[in-house]
Amino acid sequence: MRIGDVLNAKTRHEVITISPEAGVRELVAKLAEHNVGALIVSTDGATLEGIVSERDVVRHLHTDGTVIDNTVARIMTAAVETCDQDTNVDELMKTMTERRIRHVPVVHDGRLVGIISIGDVVKHRIDQLEFERDQLDSYVHQI
């Protein structure tokens, strides 16, 4: 199964972005407003400049109590792990687990086309297991 299939199955297809110049207060408000754990950092909404998550805010808060007065650029992760629509789901799941990453932007031809969360991957895997269980159950009851 490919990441493109997981993206197509998502109920929300929009990718929420934030400018690197935006303040951390605006970031926190957007995270809460959209009920998400991370935002893509992008000046134009199409190119990837970084990613910023709740974890970034908390980790900076621990060392710098004034983090709320900073900009997103000061706390974001600039070296972002990305994937393509053709990436194998199991391959991405392994990468996310090994690198302890919860959100991976999906980039195609240099343009942002989606974001995959660990929740999306887990939901996909559960759906897949339920389908296989139903198929086996159907097979057993036909005999």
For each residue, the residues with C-beta under 8 A, 3 or more apart:
1: 5 6 88 89 90 124 128
2: 5 6 85 86 87 88 89
3: 6 7 83 84 85 86 87 88 89 92 106 116
4: 7 8 85 86 106
5: 1 2 8 9 89 124
6: 1 2 3 9 10 89 116 120 121 124
7: 3 4 10 13 85 106 113 114 116
8: 4 5
9: 5 6 124 127
10: 6 7 13 114 120
11:
12:
13: 7 10 114
14:
15: 40 105 112 113 114 115
16: 30 34 36 39 40
17: 39 40 41 42 45 112
18: 22 26 27 30 39 40 41 42 52 72
19: 22 41 42 43 72
20: 41 43 49 50 71 72 73 76
21: 71 72 73
22: 18 19 26 27 71 72
23: 26 27 69 70 71 72
24: 27 28 57 67 68 69 70 71 72 75
25: 28 29 68 69
26: 18 22 23 29 30 72
27: 18 22 23 24 30 31 39 52 57 72
28: 24 25 31 32 57 68
29: 25 26 32 33
30: 16 18 26 27 33 34 39
31: 27 28 34 36 37 38 39 54
32: 28 29 35
33: 29 30
34: 16 30 31
35: 32
36: 16 31 39
37: 31 53 54 102 103 117
38: 31 51 52 53 54 102 103 115 117
39: 16 17 18 27 30 31 36 51 52 53
40: 15 16 17 18 48 50 51 105 112 115
41: 17 18 19 20 48 49 50 51 52 72 73 76
42: 17 18 19 45 46 47 48 49 112
43: 19 20 47 49
44: 47
45: 17 42 112
46: 42 111 112
47: 42 43 44 110 111 112
48: 40 41 42 51 80 82 105 107 112
49: 20 41 42 43 76 78
50: 20 40 41 72 73 76 77 78 80
51: 38 39 40 41 48 76 77 80 103 105
52: 18 27 38 39 41 56 57 72 75 76 77
53: 37 38 39 56 57 77 102 103
54: 31 37 38 57 58
55: 58 59 102
56: 52 53 59 60 75 76 77
57: 24 27 28 52 53 54 60 61 67 75
58: 54 55 61 62
59: 55 56 62 63
60: 56 57 63 64 67 70 74 75
61: 57 58 64 65 67 68
62: 58 59
63: 59 60
64: 60 61 67 70
65: 61
66: 69 70
67: 24 57 60 61 64 70 75
68: 24 25 28 61
69: 23 24 25 66
70: 23 24 60 64 66 67 74 75
71: 20 21 22 23 24 74 75
72: 18 19 20 21 22 23 24 26 27 41 50 52 75 76
73: 20 21 41 50 76
74: 60 70 71
75: 24 52 56 57 60 67 70 71 72
76: 20 41 49 50 51 52 56 72 73
77: 50 51 52 53 56 80
78: 49 50
79:
80: 48 50 51 77 105
81: 95 99 101 104
82: 48 104 105 106 107
83: 3 87 92 95 104 105 106 107 116
84: 3 87 106 107 108
85: 2 3 4 7 106 108 113 114
86: 2 3 4
87: 2 3 83 84 91 92 106
88: 1 2 3 91 92
89: 1 2 3 5 6 92 93 121 124 125
90: 1 93 94
91: 87 88 94 95
92: 3 83 87 88 89 95 96 104 116 121
93: 89 90 96 97 121 125
94: 90 91 97 98
95: 81 83 91 92 98 99 101 104
96: 92 93 99 100 101 102 104 118 121
97: 93 94 100
98: 94 95
99: 81 95 96
100: 96 97
101: 81 95 96 104 118
102: 37 38 53 55 96 117 118
103: 37 38 51 53 115 116 117 118
104: 81 82 83 92 95 96 101 115 116
105: 15 40 48 51 80 82 83 112 114 115
106: 3 4 7 82 83 84 85 87 112 113 114 115 116
107: 48 82 83 84 110 111 112 113
108: 84 85 111 113
109:
110: 47 107
111: 46 47 107 108
112: 15 17 40 42 45 46 47 48 105 106 107 115
113: 7 15 85 106 107 108
114: 7 10 13 15 85 105 106
115: 15 38 40 103 104 105 106 112
116: 3 6 7 83 92 103 104 106 120 121
117: 37 38 102 103 120 121
118: 96 101 102 103 121 122
119: 122 123
120: 6 10 116 117 123 124
121: 6 89 92 93 96 116 117 118 124 125
122: 118 119 125 126
123: 119 120 126 127
124: 1 5 6 9 89 120 121 127 128
125: 89 93 121 122 128 129
126: 122 123 129 130
127: 9 123 124 130 131
128: 1 124 125 131 132
129: 125 126 132 133
130: 126 127 133 134
131: 127 128 134 135
132: 128 129 135 136
133: 129 130 136 137
134: 130 131 137 138
135: 131 132 138 139
136: 132 133 139 140
137: 133 134 140 141
138: 134 135 141 142
139: 135 136 142 143
140: 136 137 143
141: 137 138
142: 138 139
143: 139 140
